[in-house]
C-alpha cells in the first residue's frame, strides 16, 4: 500500500527528490503515512479545496480491506506548523 501512496504523490509533484515519507504503525491495524513535499508542491498534493488528498484518502479507504490494515495520510510534518490529516 505504501508503494501506491508513493507512486501517486510522486506523480503529482514537480520535485520528486524532495518527497519524504514517514510510516508510523499505531497499534496492530493502523498505519499513518506522513508525506512531506518540497516548497510549492503542497498545493498540488492537497488540491483545490482538498479534492486531491480526499481522492487519495478514498483510494486508501477502499484498499484497506485487502491487507487488514487501515491507512491514514497526513500531509506535512507536525513539527513544521499545522499538520493536515485526512
PDB file as gemmi writes it, atoms N, CA and C in Angstrom:
CRYST1    1.000    1.000    1.000  90.00  90.00  90.00 P 1                      
ATOM      1  N   UNK A   1       0.825  -1.192   0.000  1.00  0.00           N  
ATOM      2  CA  UNK A   1       0.000   0.000   0.000  1.00  0.00           C  
ATOM      3  C   UNK A   1       0.870   1.258   0.000  1.00  0.00           C  
ATOM      4  N   UNK A   2       1.990   1.204   0.705  1.00  0.00           N  
ATOM      5  CA  UNK A   2       2.883   2.352   0.767  1.00  0.00           C  
ATOM      6  C   UNK A   2       3.393   2.688  -0.633  1.00  0.00           C  
ATOM      7  N   UNK A   3       3.638   1.665  -1.437  1.00  0.00           N  
ATOM      8  CA  UNK A   3       4.104   1.896  -2.806  1.00  0.00           C  
ATOM      9  C   UNK A   3       3.065   2.638  -3.632  1.00  0.00           C  
ATOM     10  N   UNK A   4       1.799   2.348  -3.406  1.00  0.00           N  
ATOM     11  CA  UNK A   4       0.728   3.036  -4.126  1.00  0.00           C  
ATOM     12  C   UNK A   4       0.701   4.511  -3.745  1.00  0.00           C  
ATOM     13  N   UNK A   5       0.796   4.796  -2.456  1.00  0.00           N  
ATOM     14  CA  UNK A   5       0.803   6.179  -1.986  1.00  0.00           C  
ATOM     15  C   UNK A   5       2.002   6.921  -2.576  1.00  0.00           C  
ATOM     16  N   UNK A   6       3.157   6.279  -2.534  1.00  0.00           N  
ATOM     17  CA  UNK A   6       4.380   6.893  -3.058  1.00  0.00           C  
ATOM     18  C   UNK A   6       4.249   7.194  -4.544  1.00  0.00           C  
ATOM     19  N   UNK A   7       3.703   6.270  -5.294  1.00  0.00           N  
ATOM     20  CA  UNK A   7       3.531   6.455  -6.734  1.00  0.00           C  
ATOM     21  C   UNK A   7       2.590   7.623  -7.043  1.00  0.00           C  
ATOM     22  N   UNK A   8       1.492   7.714  -6.328  1.00  0.00           N  
ATOM     23  CA  UNK A   8       0.515   8.781  -6.550  1.00  0.00           C  
ATOM     24  C   UNK A   8       1.119  10.138  -6.210  1.00  0.00           C  
ATOM     25  N   UNK A   9       1.748  10.246  -5.057  1.00  0.00           N  
ATOM     26  CA  UNK A   9       2.314  11.528  -4.614  1.00  0.00           C  
ATOM     27  C   UNK A   9       3.413  11.986  -5.565  1.00  0.00           C  
ATOM     28  N   UNK A  10       4.301  11.081  -5.942  1.00  0.00           N  
ATOM     29  CA  UNK A  10       5.401  11.464  -6.828  1.00  0.00           C  
ATOM     30  C   UNK A  10       4.923  11.852  -8.218  1.00  0.00           C  
ATOM     31  N   UNK A  11       3.780  11.330  -8.638  1.00  0.00           N  
ATOM     32  CA  UNK A  11       3.217  11.720  -9.922  1.00  0.00           C  
ATOM     33  C   UNK A  11       2.635  13.136  -9.877  1.00  0.00           C  
ATOM     34  N   UNK A  12       2.266  13.591  -8.696  1.00  0.00           N  
ATOM     35  CA  UNK A  12       1.643  14.904  -8.551  1.00  0.00           C  
ATOM     36  C   UNK A  12       2.650  16.050  -8.434  1.00  0.00           C  
ATOM     37  N   UNK A  13       3.794  15.798  -7.852  1.00  0.00           N  
ATOM     38  CA  UNK A  13       4.732  16.869  -7.533  1.00  0.00           C  
ATOM     39  C   UNK A  13       5.719  17.122  -8.667  1.00  0.00           C  
ATOM     40  N   UNK A  14       6.331  18.306  -8.638  1.00  0.00           N  
ATOM     41  CA  UNK A  14       7.361  18.631  -9.624  1.00  0.00           C  
ATOM     42  C   UNK A  14       8.728  18.134  -9.177  1.00  0.00           C  
ATOM     43  N   UNK A  15       9.019  18.233  -7.881  1.00  0.00           N  
ATOM     44  CA  UNK A  15      10.324  17.842  -7.341  1.00  0.00           C  
ATOM     45  C   UNK A  15      10.188  16.528  -6.583  1.00  0.00           C  
ATOM     46  N   UNK A  16      10.360  15.410  -7.289  1.00  0.00           N  
ATOM     47  CA  UNK A  16      10.205  14.092  -6.680  1.00  0.00           C  
ATOM     48  C   UNK A  16      11.259  13.818  -5.607  1.00  0.00           C  
ATOM     49  N   UNK A  17      12.436  14.421  -5.756  1.00  0.00           N  
ATOM     50  CA  UNK A  17      13.520  14.174  -4.812  1.00  0.00           C  
ATOM     51  C   UNK A  17      13.240  14.785  -3.444  1.00  0.00           C  
ATOM     52  N   UNK A  18      12.374  15.784  -3.388  1.00  0.00           N  
ATOM     53  CA  UNK A  18      12.058  16.446  -2.127  1.00  0.00           C  
ATOM     54  C   UNK A  18      10.970  15.717  -1.333  1.00  0.00           C  
ATOM     55  N   UNK A  19      10.357  14.714  -1.927  1.00  0.00           N  
ATOM     56  CA  UNK A  19       9.276  13.985  -1.260  1.00  0.00           C  
ATOM     57  C   UNK A  19       9.868  13.024  -0.238  1.00  0.00           C  
ATOM     58  N   UNK A  20       9.334  13.095   0.983  1.00  0.00           N  
ATOM     59  CA  UNK A  20       9.778  12.203   2.053  1.00  0.00           C  
ATOM     60  C   UNK A  20       8.550  11.580   2.718  1.00  0.00           C  
ATOM     61  N   UNK A  21       8.651  10.304   3.002  1.00  0.00           N  
ATOM     62  CA  UNK A  21       7.568   9.570   3.643  1.00  0.00           C  
ATOM     63  C   UNK A  21       8.028   9.064   4.995  1.00  0.00           C  
ATOM     64  N   UNK A  22       7.159   9.184   5.983  1.00  0.00           N  
ATOM     65  CA  UNK A  22       7.405   8.606   7.294  1.00  0.00           C  
ATOM     66  C   UNK A  22       6.216   7.710   7.616  1.00  0.00           C  
ATOM     67  N   UNK A  23       6.492   6.460   7.879  1.00  0.00           N  
ATOM     68  CA  UNK A  23       5.433   5.487   8.169  1.00  0.00           C  
ATOM     69  C   UNK A  23       5.457   5.183   9.657  1.00  0.00           C  
ATOM     70  N   UNK A  24       4.309   5.358  10.307  1.00  0.00           N  
ATOM     71  CA  UNK A  24       4.181   5.101  11.727  1.00  0.00           C  
ATOM     72  C   UNK A  24       3.048   4.096  11.943  1.00  0.00           C  
ATOM     73  N   UNK A  25       3.370   2.966  12.537  1.00  0.00           N  
ATOM     74  CA  UNK A  25       2.337   1.974  12.843  1.00  0.00           C  
ATOM     75  C   UNK A  25       1.810   2.257  14.230  1.00  0.00           C  
ATOM     76  N   UNK A  26       0.510   2.389  14.315  1.00  0.00           N  
ATOM     77  CA  UNK A  26      -0.158   2.684  15.580  1.00  0.00           C  
ATOM     78  C   UNK A  26      -1.059   1.507  15.920  1.00  0.00           C  
ATOM     79  N   UNK A  27      -0.601   0.705  16.825  1.00  0.00           N  
ATOM     80  CA  UNK A  27      -1.360  -0.498  17.148  1.00  0.00           C  
ATOM     81  C   UNK A  27      -1.100  -1.557  16.095  1.00  0.00           C  
ATOM     82  N   UNK A  28      -1.975  -2.538  16.047  1.00  0.00           N  
ATOM     83  CA  UNK A  28      -1.801  -3.641  15.104  1.00  0.00           C  
ATOM     84  C   UNK A  28      -2.312  -3.326  13.710  1.00  0.00           C  
ATOM     85  N   UNK A  29      -3.356  -2.497  13.609  1.00  0.00           N  
ATOM     86  CA  UNK A  29      -4.029  -2.338  12.329  1.00  0.00           C  
ATOM     87  C   UNK A  29      -3.997  -0.942  11.736  1.00  0.00           C  
ATOM     88  N   UNK A  30      -3.465   0.050  12.425  1.00  0.00           N  
ATOM     89  CA  UNK A  30      -3.469   1.416  11.919  1.00  0.00           C  
ATOM     90  C   UNK A  30      -2.073   1.848  11.496  1.00  0.00           C  
ATOM     91  N   UNK A  31      -1.993   2.421  10.308  1.00  0.00           N  
ATOM     92  CA  UNK A  31      -0.725   2.902   9.766  1.00  0.00           C  
ATOM     93  C   UNK A  31      -0.940   4.338   9.299  1.00  0.00           C  
ATOM     94  N   UNK A  32      -0.101   5.264   9.801  1.00  0.00           N  
ATOM     95  CA  UNK A  32      -0.156   6.657   9.375  1.00  0.00           C  
ATOM     96  C   UNK A  32       1.048   6.931   8.496  1.00  0.00           C  
ATOM     97  N   UNK A  33       0.785   7.461   7.307  1.00  0.00           N  
ATOM     98  CA  UNK A  33       1.845   7.828   6.381  1.00  0.00           C  
ATOM     99  C   UNK A  33       1.909   9.349   6.354  1.00  0.00           C  
ATOM    100  N   UNK A  34       3.028   9.908   6.822  1.00  0.00           N  
ATOM    101  CA  UNK A  34       3.236  11.349   6.803  1.00  0.00           C  
ATOM    102  C   UNK A  34       4.031  11.681   5.552  1.00  0.00           C  
ATOM    103  N   UNK A  35       3.496  12.605   4.756  1.00  0.00           N  
ATOM    104  CA  UNK A  35       4.119  12.981   3.497  1.00  0.00           C  
ATOM    105  C   UNK A  35       4.612  14.418   3.599  1.00  0.00           C  
ATOM    106  N   UNK A  36       5.898  14.611   3.340  1.00  0.00           N  
ATOM    107  CA  UNK A  36       6.483  15.942   3.266  1.00  0.00           C  
ATOM    108  C   UNK A  36       6.940  16.166   1.836  1.00  0.00           C  
ATOM    109  N   UNK A  37       6.554  17.294   1.268  1.00  0.00           N  
ATOM    110  CA  UNK A  37       6.913  17.608  -0.117  1.00  0.00           C  
ATOM    111  C   UNK A  37       7.692  18.909  -0.154  1.00  0.00           C  
ATOM    112  N   UNK A  38       8.287  19.190  -1.295  1.00  0.00           N  
ATOM    113  CA  UNK A  38       9.066  20.400  -1.462  1.00  0.00           C  
ATOM    114  C   UNK A  38       8.190  21.637  -1.471  1.00  0.00           C  
ATOM    115  N   UNK A  39       8.873  22.769  -1.354  1.00  0.00           N  
ATOM    116  CA  UNK A  39       8.170  24.040  -1.365  1.00  0.00           C  
ATOM    117  C   UNK A  39       7.441  24.216  -2.698  1.00  0.00           C  
ATOM    118  N   UNK A  40       6.215  24.627  -2.647  1.00  0.00           N  
ATOM    119  CA  UNK A  40       5.439  24.839  -3.860  1.00  0.00           C  
ATOM    120  C   UNK A  40       4.642  23.635  -4.308  1.00  0.00           C  
ATOM    121  N   UNK A  41       4.938  22.455  -3.786  1.00  0.00           N  
ATOM    122  CA  UNK A  41       4.209  21.253  -4.186  1.00  0.00           C  
ATOM    123  C   UNK A  41       3.074  20.897  -3.236  1.00  0.00           C  
ATOM    124  N   UNK A  42       3.004  21.562  -2.093  1.00  0.00           N  
ATOM    125  CA  UNK A  42       1.963  21.263  -1.110  1.00  0.00           C  
ATOM    126  C   UNK A  42       0.574  21.448  -1.724  1.00  0.00           C  
ATOM    127  N   UNK A  43       0.395  22.528  -2.474  1.00  0.00           N  
ATOM    128  CA  UNK A  43      -0.896  22.780  -3.099  1.00  0.00           C  
ATOM    129  C   UNK A  43      -1.270  21.724  -4.119  1.00  0.00           C  
ATOM    130  N   UNK A  44      -0.305  21.176  -4.808  1.00  0.00           N  
ATOM    131  CA  UNK A  44      -0.575  20.123  -5.786  1.00  0.00           C  
ATOM    132  C   UNK A  44      -1.074  18.854  -5.101  1.00  0.00           C  
ATOM    133  N   UNK A  45      -0.496  18.556  -3.948  1.00  0.00           N  
ATOM    134  CA  UNK A  45      -0.878  17.333  -3.236  1.00  0.00           C  
ATOM    135  C   UNK A  45      -2.240  17.492  -2.566  1.00  0.00           C  
ATOM    136  N   UNK A  46      -2.491  18.661  -1.990  1.00  0.00           N  
ATOM    137  CA  UNK A  46      -3.768  18.879  -1.314  1.00  0.00           C  
ATOM    138  C   UNK A  46      -4.882  19.109  -2.333  1.00  0.00           C  
ATOM    139  N   UNK A  47      -4.612  19.891  -3.357  1.00  0.00           N  
ATOM    140  CA  UNK A  47      -5.612  20.151  -4.389  1.00  0.00           C  
ATOM    141  C   UNK A  47      -6.574  21.251  -3.993  1.00  0.00           C  
ATOM    142  N   UNK A  48      -7.363  21.663  -4.946  1.00  0.00           N  
ATOM    143  CA  UNK A  48      -8.336  22.720  -4.716  1.00  0.00           C  
ATOM    144  C   UNK A  48      -9.387  22.230  -3.734  1.00  0.00           C  
ATOM    145  N   UNK A  49      -9.515  22.944  -2.636  1.00  0.00           N  
ATOM    146  CA  UNK A  49     -10.439  22.615  -1.545  1.00  0.00           C  
ATOM    147  C   UNK A  49     -10.234  21.191  -1.019  1.00  0.00           C  
ATOM    148  N   UNK A  50      -8.998  20.700  -1.125  1.00  0.00           N  
ATOM    149  CA  UNK A  50      -8.673  19.377  -0.598  1.00  0.00           C  
ATOM    150  C   UNK A  50      -9.122  18.215  -1.457  1.00  0.00           C  
ATOM    151  N   UNK A  51      -9.474  18.479  -2.704  1.00  0.00           N  
ATOM    152  CA  UNK A  51     -10.023  17.432  -3.566  1.00  0.00           C  
ATOM    153  C   UNK A  51      -9.022  16.320  -3.861  1.00  0.00           C  
ATOM    154  N   UNK A  52      -7.772  16.675  -4.086  1.00  0.00           N  
ATOM    155  CA  UNK A  52      -6.770  15.661  -4.434  1.00  0.00           C  
ATOM    156  C   UNK A  52      -6.488  14.736  -3.252  1.00  0.00           C  
ATOM    157  N   UNK A  53      -6.250  15.308  -2.094  1.00  0.00           N  
ATOM    158  CA  UNK A  53      -5.956  14.472  -0.928  1.00  0.00           C  
ATOM    159  C   UNK A  53      -7.196  13.682  -0.508  1.00  0.00           C  
ATOM    160  N   UNK A  54      -8.365  14.207  -0.762  1.00  0.00           N  
ATOM    161  CA  UNK A  54      -9.596  13.459  -0.477  1.00  0.00           C  
ATOM    162  C   UNK A  54      -9.699  12.244  -1.400  1.00  0.00           C  
ATOM    163  N   UNK A  55      -9.298  12.406  -2.648  1.00  0.00           N  
ATOM    164  CA  UNK A  55      -9.304  11.277  -3.588  1.00  0.00           C  
ATOM    165  C   UNK A  55      -8.291  10.213  -3.153  1.00  0.00           C  
ATOM    166  N   UNK A  56      -7.122  10.652  -2.686  1.00  0.00           N  
ATOM    167  CA  UNK A  56      -6.120   9.708  -2.192  1.00  0.00           C  
ATOM    168  C   UNK A  56      -6.666   8.973  -0.969  1.00  0.00           C  
ATOM    169  N   UNK A  57      -7.339   9.705  -0.105  1.00  0.00           N  
ATOM    170  CA  UNK A  57      -7.938   9.098   1.090  1.00  0.00           C  
ATOM    171  C   UNK A  57      -8.985   8.057   0.700  1.00  0.00           C  
ATOM    172  N   UNK A  58      -9.766   8.332  -0.329  1.00  0.00           N  
ATOM    173  CA  UNK A  58     -10.777   7.386  -0.803  1.00  0.00           C  
ATOM    174  C   UNK A  58     -10.120   6.106  -1.315  1.00  0.00           C  
ATOM    175  N   UNK A  59      -9.017   6.257  -2.026  1.00  0.00           N  
ATOM    176  CA  UNK A  59      -8.280   5.080  -2.502  1.00  0.00           C  
ATOM    177  C   UNK A  59      -7.810   4.251  -1.317  1.00  0.00           C  
ATOM    178  N   UNK A  60      -7.254   4.921  -0.315  1.00  0.00           N  
ATOM    179  CA  UNK A  60      -6.780   4.210   0.872  1.00  0.00           C  
ATOM    180  C   UNK A  60      -7.915   3.496   1.591  1.00  0.00           C  
ATOM    181  N   UNK A  61      -9.035   4.175   1.717  1.00  0.00           N  
ATOM    182  CA  UNK A  61     -10.188   3.604   2.420  1.00  0.00           C  
ATOM    183  C   UNK A  61     -10.686   2.343   1.711  1.00  0.00           C  
ATOM    184  N   UNK A  62     -10.731   2.382   0.385  1.00  0.00           N  
ATOM    185  CA  UNK A  62     -11.228   1.233  -0.359  1.00  0.00           C  
ATOM    186  C   UNK A  62     -10.228   0.086  -0.415  1.00  0.00           C  
ATOM    187  N   UNK A  63      -8.958   0.387  -0.270  1.00  0.00           N  
ATOM    188  CA  UNK A  63      -7.940  -0.649  -0.312  1.00  0.00           C  
ATOM    189  C   UNK A  63      -7.630  -1.218   1.070  1.00  0.00           C  
ATOM    190  N   UNK A  64      -8.160  -0.630   2.117  1.00  0.00           N  
ATOM    191  CA  UNK A  64      -7.853  -1.072   3.477  1.00  0.00           C  
ATOM    192  C   UNK A  64      -8.217  -2.527   3.723  1.00  0.00           C  
ATOM    193  N   UNK A  65      -9.289  -2.995   3.168  1.00  0.00           N  
ATOM    194  CA  UNK A  65      -9.751  -4.340   3.468  1.00  0.00           C  
ATOM    195  C   UNK A  65      -8.849  -5.416   2.860  1.00  0.00           C  
ATOM    196  N   UNK A  66      -8.016  -5.070   1.918  1.00  0.00           N  
ATOM    197  CA  UNK A  66      -7.178  -6.062   1.252  1.00  0.00           C  
ATOM    198  C   UNK A  66      -6.085  -6.641   2.158  1.00  0.00           C  
ATOM    199  N   UNK A  67      -5.437  -5.801   2.960  1.00  0.00           N  
ATOM    200  CA  UNK A  67      -4.361  -6.311   3.819  1.00  0.00           C  
ATOM    201  C   UNK A  67      -4.703  -6.274   5.303  1.00  0.00           C  
ATOM    202  N   UNK A  68      -5.905  -5.857   5.629  1.00  0.00           N  
ATOM    203  CA  UNK A  68      -6.343  -5.872   7.017  1.00  0.00           C  
ATOM    204  C   UNK A  68      -5.899  -4.684   7.835  1.00  0.00           C  
ATOM    205  N   UNK A  69      -5.217  -3.722   7.221  1.00  0.00           N  
ATOM    206  CA  UNK A  69      -4.760  -2.542   7.947  1.00  0.00           C  
ATOM    207  C   UNK A  69      -5.496  -1.310   7.436  1.00  0.00           C  
ATOM    208  N   UNK A  70      -5.602  -0.311   8.328  1.00  0.00           N  
ATOM    209  CA  UNK A  70      -6.209   0.966   7.963  1.00  0.00           C  
ATOM    210  C   UNK A  70      -5.092   1.980   7.773  1.00  0.00           C  
ATOM    211  N   UNK A  71      -5.066   2.616   6.615  1.00  0.00           N  
ATOM    212  CA  UNK A  71      -4.032   3.592   6.303  1.00  0.00           C  
ATOM    213  C   UNK A  71      -4.602   4.995   6.382  1.00  0.00           C  
ATOM    214  N   UNK A  72      -3.825   5.885   6.979  1.00  0.00           N  
ATOM    215  CA  UNK A  72      -4.190   7.287   7.088  1.00  0.00           C  
ATOM    216  C   UNK A  72      -3.052   8.090   6.484  1.00  0.00           C  
ATOM    217  N   UNK A  73      -3.377   9.216   5.878  1.00  0.00           N  
ATOM    218  CA  UNK A  73      -2.355  10.056   5.278  1.00  0.00           C  
ATOM    219  C   UNK A  73      -2.360  11.412   5.959  1.00  0.00           C  
ATOM    220  N   UNK A  74      -1.182  11.889   6.277  1.00  0.00           N  
ATOM    221  CA  UNK A  74      -1.012  13.211   6.878  1.00  0.00           C  
ATOM    222  C   UNK A  74      -0.070  13.985   5.975  1.00  0.00           C  
ATOM    223  N   UNK A  75      -0.485  15.160   5.559  1.00  0.00           N  
ATOM    224  CA  UNK A  75       0.325  15.999   4.691  1.00  0.00           C  
ATOM    225  C   UNK A  75       1.044  17.021   5.556  1.00  0.00           C  
ATOM    226  N   UNK A  76       2.368  17.004   5.521  1.00  0.00           N  
ATOM    227  CA  UNK A  76       3.159  17.924   6.322  1.00  0.00           C  
ATOM    228  C   UNK A  76       3.589  17.287   7.617  1.00  0.00           C  
ATOM    229  N   UNK A  77       4.629  17.869   8.202  1.00  0.00           N  
ATOM    230  CA  UNK A  77       5.209  17.352   9.427  1.00  0.00           C  
ATOM    231  C   UNK A  77       4.644  18.100  10.617  1.00  0.00           C  
ATOM    232  N   UNK A  78       4.379  17.412  11.696  1.00  0.00           N  
ATOM    233  CA  UNK A  78       3.832  18.042  12.898  1.00  0.00           C  
ATOM    234  C   UNK A  78       4.750  19.131  13.431  1.00  0.00           C  
ATOM    235  N   UNK A  79       6.042  18.971  13.229  1.00  0.00           N  
ATOM    236  CA  UNK A  79       6.998  19.944  13.736  1.00  0.00           C  
ATOM    237  C   UNK A  79       7.069  21.196  12.866  1.00  0.00           C  
ATOM    238  N   UNK A  80       6.570  21.139  11.652  1.00  0.00           N  
ATOM    239  CA  UNK A  80       6.656  22.262  10.724  1.00  0.00           C  
ATOM    240  C   UNK A  80       5.291  22.927  10.542  1.00  0.00           C  
ATOM    241  N   UNK A  81       4.754  23.462  11.606  1.00  0.00           N  
ATOM    242  CA  UNK A  81       3.475  24.152  11.503  1.00  0.00           C  
ATOM    243  C   UNK A  81       2.308  23.217  11.751  1.00  0.00           C  
ATOM    244  N   UNK A  82       1.175  23.589  11.246  1.00  0.00           N  
ATOM    245  CA  UNK A  82      -0.048  22.856  11.482  1.00  0.00           C  
ATOM    246  C   UNK A  82      -0.143  21.656  10.549  1.00  0.00           C  
ATOM    247  N   UNK A  83      -0.265  20.445  11.084  1.00  0.00           N  
ATOM    248  CA  UNK A  83      -0.413  19.268  10.229  1.00  0.00           C  
ATOM    249  C   UNK A  83      -1.820  19.199   9.649  1.00  0.00           C  
ATOM    250  N   UNK A  84      -1.913  18.600   8.509  1.00  0.00           N  
ATOM    251  CA  UNK A  84      -3.211  18.387   7.872  1.00  0.00           C  
ATOM    252  C   UNK A  84      -3.430  16.889   7.755  1.00  0.00           C  
ATOM    253  N   UNK A  85      -4.339  16.359   8.536  1.00  0.00           N  
ATOM    254  CA  UNK A  85      -4.653  14.935   8.473  1.00  0.00           C  
ATOM    255  C   UNK A  85      -5.937  14.748   7.691  1.00  0.00           C  
ATOM    256  N   UNK A  86      -5.913  13.781   6.826  1.00  0.00           N  
ATOM    257  CA  UNK A  86      -7.095  13.474   6.010  1.00  0.00           C  
ATOM    258  C   UNK A  86      -7.380  12.019   6.064  1.00  0.00           C  
TER     259      UNK A  86                                                      
END                                                                             
